[in-house]
Amino acid sequence: MRRLVVLVTALLAALALTPSPPAAAAPGTPVIFVHGYTGSASNWTTAIALFRAGGYSSSELFAYEYNSYGNNITNAEGLATYVSRVRAQTGASQVDIVNHSMGGLVSLWYVKQLGGAPYVRHLASLAGANHGTTYAGACLIYVTCQQMYPGSSFITTLSTGDETPGSTAYATWYSPCDGVIIPYTSTVLSGATNNYVLCQTHIGYLTDTVTLTAVRTFLAS
């Protein structure tokens, strides 16, 4: 019995001396989610829940909304204003941007044409219409769809020169099962970490916890 007491005492002492693993540091860079054509802030419900589970606070997560039927230059100018507001509110010098579909065009125009790169630490594009999509041919009555069509002056401007400017880290996720971004490789950006997804639908990305977790990991890099 005495030997058992000695062994237990020694074990407890050893455990007391063993350092506990460090607590995971809470993310410090605010994240701005940018929806796609006809989307809204509600598109990011799953993503926000997953990011909060990963250590983000509600005060670090934001969703920018814009007019899907207006003009993506105006939408990008609105994003610039929104980024400035988030930085002022949080005290952060930079933000991370996660976009979906046409949100890729809004985000890239802000970063590349409006000088936003210094204020964006990471940019993650989920099925971004980064080089346009022929699917936009179904809604050409709207300026945003005209801009989203391959070969438009908007797309040509974005595709000219460095597609991933500045010190911003860029990543994309694209899939042959997309069905809306046509061709699906339109999402790929030169200079980005381009992640091929075996099979995911265009809207499926918004609730795909595997991909959203990968995005969260990318933002932590």
VMD Tcl script that draws the C-alpha trace (Angstrom):
set ca {
  {0.00 0.00 0.00}
  {2.84 2.32 0.91}
  {4.52 1.63 -2.45}
  {1.26 2.56 -4.24}
  {1.03 5.85 -2.36}
  {4.62 6.68 -3.28}
  {3.99 5.92 -6.97}
  {0.83 8.04 -7.05}
  {2.62 10.92 -5.32}
  {5.50 10.74 -7.81}
  {3.09 10.68 -10.74}
  {1.22 13.73 -9.50}
  {4.48 15.59 -8.99}
  {5.57 14.78 -12.53}
  {2.29 16.01 -13.95}
  {2.59 19.24 -12.00}
  {5.99 19.87 -13.55}
  {4.84 19.13 -17.10}
  {4.07 22.42 -18.88}
  {0.59 22.67 -20.30}
  {0.28 23.37 -24.04}
  {0.01 27.06 -24.84}
  {-3.48 28.39 -25.45}
  {-4.28 29.11 -29.08}
  {-3.83 32.78 -29.82}
  {-7.03 34.54 -30.80}
  {-6.97 35.87 -34.38}
  {-6.26 39.57 -34.45}
  {-6.93 40.59 -38.06}
  {-10.58 41.39 -38.81}
  {-12.20 39.45 -41.65}
  {-14.51 41.00 -44.23}
  {-16.72 38.61 -46.21}
  {-17.84 39.76 -49.67}
  {-20.83 37.95 -51.21}
  {-21.47 37.17 -54.87}
  {-24.10 38.14 -57.43}
  {-27.58 38.41 -55.82}
  {-26.04 37.40 -52.49}
  {-26.13 39.02 -49.06}
  {-24.48 38.92 -45.65}
  {-26.62 35.88 -44.80}
  {-24.52 33.83 -47.24}
  {-21.78 33.77 -44.62}
  {-23.72 32.30 -41.69}
  {-21.82 28.99 -41.78}
  {-18.45 30.68 -42.31}
  {-18.95 33.09 -39.42}
  {-19.99 30.27 -37.09}
  {-16.95 28.23 -38.11}
  {-14.59 31.19 -37.68}
  {-16.01 31.90 -34.23}
  {-15.47 28.27 -33.29}
  {-11.87 28.74 -34.41}
  {-11.21 31.63 -32.03}
  {-12.52 34.73 -33.77}
  {-14.81 37.05 -31.85}
  {-17.95 38.55 -33.34}
  {-16.25 41.95 -33.28}
  {-13.65 40.66 -35.76}
  {-16.08 39.35 -38.38}
  {-17.84 41.59 -40.90}
  {-19.93 41.11 -44.05}
  {-19.97 43.76 -46.76}
  {-23.14 44.09 -48.82}
  {-23.41 45.82 -52.19}
  {-25.78 46.31 -55.13}
  {-25.59 43.22 -57.35}
  {-27.31 45.06 -60.21}
  {-25.34 48.30 -60.14}
  {-21.71 48.76 -61.10}
  {-18.78 46.78 -59.69}
  {-16.54 49.85 -59.74}
  {-19.00 51.57 -57.44}
  {-19.23 48.37 -55.38}
  {-15.44 48.31 -55.04}
  {-15.42 51.95 -53.96}
  {-17.98 50.99 -51.34}
  {-15.70 48.17 -50.19}
  {-12.84 50.65 -49.85}
  {-14.99 52.78 -47.58}
  {-16.09 49.71 -45.63}
  {-12.49 48.55 -45.11}
  {-11.56 51.99 -43.78}
  {-14.52 51.89 -41.40}
  {-13.60 48.41 -40.11}
  {-9.98 49.44 -39.59}
  {-11.05 52.52 -37.66}
  {-13.52 50.53 -35.58}
  {-11.11 47.72 -34.71}
  {-7.84 49.62 -34.64}
  {-6.37 47.08 -37.09}
  {-3.93 48.26 -39.74}
  {-5.05 45.52 -42.16}
  {-8.00 43.25 -42.85}
  {-8.45 39.84 -44.43}
  {-10.99 39.51 -47.26}
  {-12.93 36.34 -48.12}
  {-15.04 36.59 -51.25}
  {-17.38 34.42 -53.30}
  {-18.28 34.53 -57.00}
  {-18.70 38.13 -58.27}
  {-17.33 39.26 -54.93}
  {-13.97 38.31 -56.39}
  {-14.27 41.10 -58.96}
  {-15.32 43.64 -56.32}
  {-12.41 42.63 -54.08}
  {-9.79 42.58 -56.84}
  {-10.85 45.97 -58.21}
  {-10.46 47.42 -54.72}
  {-7.05 45.83 -54.17}
  {-5.62 46.43 -57.63}
  {-7.30 49.55 -59.01}
  {-8.10 51.50 -55.84}
  {-4.83 50.96 -53.99}
  {-6.26 48.61 -51.38}
  {-3.38 46.10 -51.32}
  {-1.52 47.70 -48.35}
  {-4.65 47.30 -46.23}
  {-5.37 43.66 -47.12}
  {-3.26 40.99 -45.42}
  {-4.91 37.95 -47.04}
  {-7.41 37.62 -49.87}
  {-9.27 34.31 -50.24}
  {-11.46 33.77 -53.30}
  {-14.10 31.02 -53.31}
  {-15.25 30.32 -56.87}
  {-14.38 33.90 -57.73}
  {-15.37 35.17 -61.17}
  {-11.85 36.53 -61.39}
  {-11.52 36.21 -65.17}
  {-15.24 36.34 -65.86}
  {-17.84 33.69 -66.60}
  {-19.95 33.04 -69.68}
  {-22.81 32.33 -67.27}
  {-23.13 36.12 -66.97}
  {-24.58 36.06 -70.50}
  {-27.93 35.29 -68.87}
  {-28.11 38.67 -67.13}
  {-26.42 41.14 -69.47}
  {-29.17 43.70 -68.89}
  {-27.24 44.57 -65.71}
  {-23.91 46.41 -65.73}
  {-22.42 44.04 -63.18}
  {-23.07 41.08 -65.49}
  {-21.66 42.93 -68.46}
  {-18.52 43.53 -66.42}
  {-18.44 39.87 -65.34}
  {-18.52 38.53 -68.90}
  {-15.15 37.27 -70.25}
  {-13.41 39.83 -72.43}
  {-15.19 42.85 -70.94}
  {-13.13 45.99 -70.39}
  {-13.54 45.41 -66.65}
  {-12.05 41.89 -66.86}
  {-9.32 43.05 -69.25}
  {-8.27 45.78 -66.83}
  {-8.08 43.36 -63.91}
  {-6.16 40.77 -65.93}
  {-3.54 43.23 -67.19}
  {-0.25 43.25 -65.32}
  {0.22 41.71 -61.87}
  {-2.91 39.78 -60.90}
  {-1.85 39.54 -57.26}
  {-0.24 42.89 -56.41}
  {1.45 44.01 -53.24}
  {2.42 42.00 -50.18}
  {-1.11 40.58 -49.83}
  {-1.24 36.77 -49.69}
  {-3.74 35.42 -52.23}
  {-5.50 32.04 -52.42}
  {-8.33 30.65 -54.53}
  {-10.56 27.57 -54.42}
  {-12.01 26.27 -57.69}
  {-13.79 23.12 -58.88}
  {-14.90 21.51 -62.17}
  {-18.30 20.90 -60.55}
  {-18.89 24.64 -60.06}
  {-21.46 25.03 -62.84}
  {-21.62 28.84 -62.63}
  {-18.05 29.96 -63.13}
  {-17.48 28.91 -66.75}
  {-14.77 27.98 -67.40}
  {-14.19 26.96 -63.80}
  {-10.48 27.80 -64.12}
  {-11.51 31.46 -64.36}
  {-11.06 31.64 -60.59}
  {-7.32 30.90 -60.76}
  {-5.02 33.88 -60.24}
  {-1.40 34.07 -61.31}
  {0.74 34.41 -58.17}
  {-1.92 32.98 -55.83}
  {-2.10 29.66 -54.01}
  {-4.74 28.03 -56.21}
  {-6.55 25.13 -54.53}
  {-8.27 22.57 -56.76}
  {-11.43 21.18 -55.14}
  {-12.40 17.77 -56.50}
  {-16.13 18.46 -56.75}
  {-18.04 21.35 -55.24}
  {-20.99 23.31 -56.58}
  {-20.92 27.08 -56.82}
  {-23.28 27.70 -53.90}
  {-21.99 24.64 -52.03}
  {-18.83 26.50 -51.04}
  {-20.85 28.66 -48.67}
  {-21.64 25.68 -46.43}
  {-18.58 23.55 -47.20}
  {-16.94 23.35 -43.77}
  {-13.86 21.58 -45.16}
  {-13.09 24.40 -47.57}
  {-14.07 27.10 -45.08}
  {-11.72 25.53 -42.53}
  {-8.96 25.61 -45.14}
  {-9.72 29.30 -45.69}
  {-9.51 29.96 -41.97}
  {-6.17 28.14 -41.86}
  {-4.91 30.22 -44.79}
  {-5.83 33.44 -43.00}
  {-3.86 32.27 -39.96}
  {-0.71 31.74 -42.03}
}
mol new
graphics top color blue
foreach p $ca { graphics top sphere $p radius 0.5 }
foreach p [lrange $ca 0 end-1] q [lrange $ca 1 end] { graphics top cylinder $p $q radius 0.2 }
display resetview
